[in-house]
Amino acid sequence: MSSEPGMLVAGYVRQERLLDNLAALARFGALPAGGVNRQALSAEDLAAREWIIDLAVALGCEVTTDQCANLFIRRAGLRDLPPVVTGSHIDTQPCGGNLDGCYGVMAGIECLFALNEAGIVTQRPLEVVIWTNEEGSRFSPGAMGSCAFVNPERLTDYLDNQDQDGIKVSAALAECHRRFAALGRRARHPMAAFIELHIEQGPVLEQAGLPLAVVQGIQGVRWYQIRCLGRSAHAGTTPMDRREDAMTLARRVADRIEQAVADVPADQLRLTFGCWQVAPNAINTVAGEVGFTVDFRYPDAAVLDRFDAAIASLAAGNVIITPMLSQPPVAFDAQLLARQRACCAALAIPAGQLVSGAFHDAMHLAAHCPTGMFFVPSRDGVSHNPAEYTDPHSLWLGARALACCLTELANPLTGVTL
């Protein structure tokens, strides 16, 4: 298919309007020193949703929701076909930035503006979705809304989860549904494709001097909790050869884990020893128990399986291993990736290729429909932080690539007026 309609719509993407709408969204939960605290289903989140709903209605769109309070902003097509969908999330970390998730949503809204101004009606409907609780900073787990959309039976597992104030997911959802009682409620529905536009949250694109990347997939992840058992003793009176030092044991176990992945290419290796718990955690006492978490990420399932085997081999009477998460790698749809690359080429936007090391809603959508992602660079690789920043030109280019791709996927008919 020719990319001419997509290029036409991309030409109506306005950088100033995109930035203004991002700034308007950032006012909901704005922090005095910069950044945003707009956690899932909070008062700030609900106020932001109301503003976006009003914006969507002004664009001539229909807005619906579902059991997990995901929002679907639908621009009608000529035929009642499965929609082409974009979007992300608007919830943030407690001290988050203005772009993580929010950029993907507001860029999707900007594509709707551009389609209206270009005077194009597409064969398929187009939807911008706002997924609930992607961050997981208020309620566990993260990416709750997209997971519950693809796997509706999972929502029941989440309803009793509580935030730090003891508020349950069920209560927060009920309050959201009361606030927006006029919205139609929908169930899981087919999608023709889903494309998520997001900031990279890492330094690779900036280091490469590229404004955009076509994301090939999402790394697989393994999380483990490891407990090393010893015996507490006096630091000043216990000889070294008589100690059962849990910290020494933990350091040796961690060293063996590092050795197990020593041959993994450094540019793709992601190994993190995150949360540490030491008991009794006193300067003059030998540690009796040390726990730590392991986060290992890699795009190759065989390497992840080998890592699992290496971790299992460490188990012993004084080393207790508990698996916490096993997420397989996600490879995005090859035909959709080709379409994304073609749109970048048509718009003369230099685009690299990356595999995402972070979770995104697209991870779950890939099991539901052809899925892809675009990344734009993050200055210094900073995210989940008020200092999060992407230059406006890259934000604009990302929105243009998205507009082109969405338009082409929606099979437009030119010459049809709105």
C-alpha positions in Angstrom: 0.0 0.0 0.0 1.2 3.5 -0.8 2.3 5.6 2.2 0.9 8.8 0.7 -2.2 8.9 3.0 0.0 8.2 6.1 2.4 11.0 5.0 -0.5 13.3 4.5 -1.7 12.8 8.1 1.8 13.0 9.5 2.0 16.4 7.9 -0.8 17.6 10.2 1.0 16.5 13.4 1.7 19.7 15.4 4.6 19.8 17.7 3.3 22.8 19.7 -0.1 21.3 20.3 1.5 18.0 21.4 3.8 19.8 23.9 0.9 22.0 25.1 -1.3 18.9 25.8 1.6 17.1 27.5 2.1 20.2 29.7 -1.7 20.3 30.5 -1.7 16.6 31.5 1.4 17.2 33.7 -0.6 19.7 35.8 -2.6 16.8 37.3 -0.5 15.8 40.2 2.3 18.3 39.5 5.0 18.3 42.2 6.4 21.7 43.4 10.0 20.9 42.3 8.9 19.4 39.0 7.7 16.0 37.9 4.4 14.4 38.7 2.8 12.2 41.3 -0.3 10.8 39.6 -0.8 7.2 40.8 -3.3 4.8 39.4 -7.0 5.6 40.2 -6.0 8.4 42.6 -7.9 11.7 42.7 -5.3 13.2 40.4 -5.6 10.3 37.9 -9.4 10.6 37.8 -9.2 14.3 37.2 -6.8 13.8 34.4 -9.1 11.2 32.9 -12.0 13.6 33.0 -9.9 16.2 31.1 -8.9 13.7 28.5 -12.5 12.5 28.1 -13.6 16.0 27.4 -10.8 16.5 24.9 -11.8 13.2 23.1 -15.5 14.2 22.9 -14.5 17.5 21.4 -12.7 15.6 18.7 -15.8 13.7 17.9 -14.8 10.5 19.5 -16.7 7.9 21.6 -15.2 7.0 25.0 -15.9 3.7 26.7 -14.4 1.8 29.6 -14.1 -1.8 30.9 -14.1 -3.6 34.2 -10.5 -2.6 34.9 -11.2 1.1 34.1 -9.2 1.1 30.9 -10.3 4.0 28.7 -10.9 3.5 25.0 -11.2 6.6 22.8 -12.7 5.6 19.5 -12.6 7.5 16.2 -15.2 5.8 14.0 -14.3 4.2 10.8 -16.4 3.6 7.7 -16.8 -0.1 8.7 -17.3 -1.8 12.0 -14.0 -3.7 11.9 -11.5 -4.5 14.7 -9.8 -1.2 15.4 -6.2 -0.1 15.0 -5.1 0.9 18.5 -2.4 3.0 20.1 -1.9 4.4 23.6 -0.1 3.8 26.8 -0.8 4.9 30.4 -1.0 8.1 32.4 -0.3 6.8 35.9 3.1 7.7 37.2 5.6 6.8 39.9 5.3 8.8 43.2 8.0 11.1 41.9 7.8 10.5 38.2 8.4 12.5 35.0 6.1 14.1 32.5 6.6 11.7 29.6 6.6 8.0 30.8 3.4 6.6 29.4 1.9 10.0 29.0 3.7 10.7 25.8 2.2 7.6 24.1 -1.3 8.7 25.1 -1.0 12.3 24.1 0.8 11.4 20.8 -2.2 9.2 20.1 -4.5 12.1 20.7 -2.4 14.2 18.4 -2.9 11.6 15.7 -6.6 12.0 16.1 -6.2 15.8 15.7 -4.2 15.3 12.6 -6.7 12.9 11.0 -9.5 15.3 11.6 -7.5 18.2 10.1 -6.4 16.1 7.1 -10.1 15.2 6.4 -9.5 11.5 6.3 -12.0 8.9 7.3 -10.4 5.4 7.7 -12.0 2.1 6.9 -11.2 0.7 10.3 -11.9 2.6 13.6 -8.9 4.1 15.4 -8.6 3.9 19.2 -6.4 5.5 21.7 -6.4 3.5 24.9 -5.3 4.5 28.4 -4.3 1.4 30.3 -4.9 1.3 34.1 -2.1 1.0 36.6 0.9 0.3 34.4 3.4 1.5 36.9 2.3 -0.7 39.8 3.5 2.0 42.2 0.1 2.1 44.0 -1.3 -1.3 43.4 0.5 -4.5 42.5 1.1 -5.8 39.9 2.2 -3.4 37.2 0.6 -3.4 33.8 -2.6 -4.5 35.5 -5.0 -3.0 33.0 -3.5 -4.4 29.9 -3.1 -7.8 31.5 -6.7 -7.8 32.7 -7.9 -6.8 29.2 -6.1 -9.6 27.5 -6.8 -12.1 30.3 -10.1 -10.9 31.9 -10.0 -13.8 34.4 -6.9 -12.3 36.0 -8.8 -9.2 37.3 -10.4 -11.3 40.1 -6.9 -12.1 41.4 -6.1 -8.3 41.7 -9.3 -7.0 43.4 -8.1 -7.6 47.0 -4.6 -6.1 46.5 -4.2 -3.0 48.7 -2.2 0.2 48.5 -0.2 1.4 51.5 -3.3 3.0 53.0 -5.2 -0.2 52.9 -7.5 0.7 50.0 -8.3 -2.2 47.8 -8.2 -2.3 44.0 -11.9 -3.2 44.1 -12.7 0.0 46.0 -10.6 2.2 43.8 -12.2 0.7 40.6 -15.7 1.2 42.1 -14.9 4.9 42.8 -13.7 5.3 39.2 -16.8 3.7 37.7 -19.0 5.9 39.9 -17.1 9.0 38.6 -17.6 8.0 35.0 -20.9 6.2 35.3 -22.1 7.6 31.9 -19.4 5.8 30.0 -20.4 2.6 28.2 -18.9 -0.5 29.5 -17.2 -3.0 27.1 -15.6 -6.4 27.3 -12.4 -7.6 25.7 -12.7 -7.0 21.9 -10.6 -7.9 18.9 -7.9 -5.4 17.7 -6.4 -5.3 14.2 -3.1 -4.0 15.7 -1.6 -2.2 18.6 1.3 0.2 18.5 2.7 1.8 21.6 4.9 4.9 21.4 7.1 5.4 24.4 10.3 7.1 25.6 13.2 4.7 25.7 14.0 5.1 29.4 17.6 4.2 28.6 20.7 5.8 27.0 21.1 3.9 23.7 19.3 6.1 21.2 20.9 9.3 22.6 24.3 7.7 22.4 23.6 6.6 18.8 22.3 10.1 17.9 19.0 8.6 16.6 15.6 10.3 17.1 13.6 7.0 16.9 13.7 3.3 17.1 11.5 0.5 15.9 11.3 -1.8 18.9 11.9 -5.5 18.0 10.4 -7.0 21.2 10.7 -7.1 25.0 13.4 -9.0 27.0 12.4 -12.0 29.0 12.8 -11.6 32.8 13.6 -13.9 35.7 13.2 -12.7 39.3 14.4 -14.7 42.3 14.5 -14.2 46.0 17.5 -15.9 47.6 17.9 -16.5 51.4 21.3 -17.4 52.8 21.3 -18.8 56.3 24.1 -18.6 58.9 24.3 -18.0 62.6 24.6 -14.7 64.4 27.7 -14.3 66.6 29.8 -11.7 68.3 32.0 -9.9 65.8 34.8 -9.4 68.3 35.0 -12.8 69.9 34.2 -15.3 67.2 37.2 -16.6 65.2 36.9 -16.5 61.5 37.1 -20.3 61.1 34.3 -20.8 63.6 31.8 -18.4 61.9 28.7 -19.2 59.9 28.5 -15.8 58.2 25.4 -15.4 56.1 26.9 -12.3 54.4 30.0 -14.2 53.3 27.8 -17.0 52.0 25.6 -14.4 50.1 28.6 -12.8 48.5 29.8 -16.2 47.3 26.4 -17.1 45.9 26.2 -13.7 44.1 29.6 -14.3 42.7 28.6 -17.7 41.3 25.5 -16.1 39.7 27.7 -13.6 38.0 30.0 -16.3 36.8 27.0 -18.2 35.3 26.4 -15.3 32.9 30.0 -14.3 32.3 29.8 -15.4 28.6 26.7 -13.4 27.9 27.4 -10.3 25.6 27.8 -7.3 27.8 25.7 -5.1 25.6 22.7 -7.3 26.2 23.4 -8.5 29.8 21.1 -7.1 32.5 21.8 -8.6 35.9 20.8 -6.8 39.1 21.1 -7.7 42.8 18.3 -5.5 44.0 16.7 -5.7 47.5 19.0 -6.8 50.3 17.8 -7.8 53.8 20.4 -8.4 56.5 19.7 -9.7 60.0 20.5 -8.6 62.6 22.1 -5.8 60.5 24.4 -4.6 63.3 28.0 -3.5 62.9 29.3 -5.8 65.6 27.3 -8.9 64.9 28.0 -11.6 62.3 25.0 -11.8 60.0 22.7 -14.7 60.7 20.5 -14.4 57.6 20.9 -12.5 54.3 18.3 -12.2 51.6 18.6 -10.6 48.2 16.7 -10.5 45.0 18.0 -11.2 41.5 16.7 -9.6 38.3 18.0 -11.1 35.1 16.8 -10.0 31.6 17.7 -11.3 28.2 16.0 -11.6 24.8 16.9 -15.2 24.2 14.7 -17.9 25.8 17.6 -20.4 25.7 19.8 -18.1 27.8 17.0 -17.6 30.3 16.5 -21.3 30.6 20.3 -21.8 31.2 20.1 -19.1 33.9 17.2 -20.9 35.6 19.3 -24.1 35.7 22.3 -22.2 37.2 20.1 -20.7 39.9 18.5 -24.1 40.7 22.0 -25.6 41.2 22.7 -23.2 44.0 20.0 -24.5 46.3 21.2 -26.1 49.5 20.2 -26.5 53.1 21.6 -23.0 53.8 20.6 -21.4 50.5 16.8 -21.2 49.8 15.7 -20.0 46.4 12.2 -18.8 45.6 11.2 -18.0 42.0 9.2 -14.7 41.9 8.6 -14.0 38.2 9.2 -15.8 34.9 8.3 -13.7 31.9 9.2 -15.1 28.5 10.7 -12.8 25.8 8.2 -11.1 23.5 8.9 -10.8 19.8 6.8 -8.2 18.0 4.9 -8.9 14.8 7.2 -9.0 11.8 4.8 -7.5 9.3 4.0 -4.7 11.7 7.7 -4.0 12.2 8.1 -3.8 8.4 5.2 -1.3 8.2 6.8 0.8 11.0 10.2 0.8 9.2 8.5 1.7 5.9 6.7 4.7 7.5 10.0 5.9 9.0 11.7 5.6 5.6 8.8 7.5 3.8 9.1 10.3 6.3 12.9 10.3 6.1 13.2 9.7 9.9 16.4 7.9 10.8 15.3 4.9 13.0 17.4 2.3 14.8 16.3 -1.0 16.3 16.1 -1.9 19.9 14.9 -4.6 22.3 13.1 -3.2 25.3 14.6 -4.0 28.7 11.6 -2.6 30.5 8.0 -3.9 30.8 5.3 -2.1 28.8 1.6 -2.7 28.2 2.6 -3.9 24.7 4.1 -7.0 26.4 0.5 -8.2 27.1 -1.1 -7.0 23.9 1.4 -9.0 21.9 -0.7 -12.1 22.9 -3.9 -10.5 21.7 -3.1 -8.9 18.3 -0.1 -7.9 16.1 1.8 -5.5 18.3 4.8 -3.1 17.9 6.5 -0.2 19.6 8.4 3.0 18.8 10.9 4.5 21.1 12.2 8.1 21.2 15.4 8.9 23.1 15.7 9.8 26.8 18.3 12.4 27.8 21.0 10.6 29.9 18.7 7.6 30.0 16.8 9.0 32.9 13.2 8.0 33.6 10.9 7.6 36.7 12.4 10.9 37.7 11.4 14.6 37.4 14.5 15.1 35.2 13.0 12.8 32.5 13.3 14.7 29.2 13.1 14.1 25.5 13.8 16.9 23.0 10.7 18.3 21.4 11.9 17.5 17.9 12.2 13.8 18.7 8.7 13.8 20.3 7.3 15.4 17.2 9.1 12.8 14.9 7.8 10.0 17.0 4.2 11.3 16.7 4.6 11.7 13.0 5.8 8.1 12.5 2.9 6.9 14.7 0.4 8.9 12.7 1.7 7.6 9.4 1.6 4.0 10.6 -1.8 4.2 12.2 -3.3 5.7 9.1 -1.9 3.1 6.8 -3.0 0.2 9.0 -6.5 1.6 9.2 -6.8 1.4 5.4 -7.8 4.9 4.6 -10.0 6.2 1.8 -8.9 9.6 0.5 -11.4 12.1 -0.7 -13.9 11.4 2.1 -14.8 14.5 4.1 -15.5 14.4 7.8 
